[in-house]
Amino acid sequence: MKITTLTIPITLSLFLMGCQTTTANRTGTGAAMGAVGGAAIGSLSGDAGKGALIGAGAGALGGYLYDQQKKQEEQNYYYQQRQYQQPYQRQYRY
């Protein structure tokens, strides 16, 4: 029963993390996810507060790295689109 109640909030926060667009939002969502996961794991070992702090730090780092990866993918996509566009050439007939 405990595993099910922990799985639902973590799964929902994963879906919400993908919807964020700014670095602060993605990092904050990652920190929140990490805090929830860390508290859950920490409560099993007896120290939920320490687990939440460690999880929040790891989650914030994960959210930041995820944000940087998404920005790089976006930049590569726009570069490829611009590279393949050909300028309009007017056909002259004499």
Helices and strands as residue ranges (DSSP letters): H 2-19, H 23-45, H 48-84
